């Protein structure tokens, strides 16, 4: 007998491409930003969540999807009440994600700003690493966190920094950044 799936997922269209969302009984487990093709987006979800089956979204998941779609069309959207299941993350990561979730659309913080809230600027690198492992981009808006000097820093989603800058532009965030020849 096959075990029951612990997670479900669905793909949905946004202004930046076809995204995916994975959830379990306790909340959203992951958001997958678009890969170059729908097949690659689906493969990424099943690679990271092999127990996941495609299903119709629950009411909470549909609310999250509607919010992601609206945000990526330029609407200021608040995800504070969207339940997340971050069991696969450390306590430190969850603290970073809680702070990032408090950054409103169109605003930014730096890795150092978050590190200071956690106890010291020397934690900036760890903050960046935590955000690089963020399983729920957009809902946990890691794209709103910049490097020192308001430089974009890294972004682990497909398209890298260009995707991060696109997300910030959609939200109307002012980023004082001109890429150099080497960016």
Secondary structure by P-SEA (a helix, b strand, c coil): ccccccccbbbbbccccbbbbbbccccccbbbcccccaaaaaaaaaaacccbbbbcccaaaaaaaaaaaaaaacccccccccccccccccaaaaaaaaaaaaccccccccaaaaaaaaccccaaaaaaaaaaaccccccccccccccccccccccccccaaaaaaaaaaaacccccccccccc
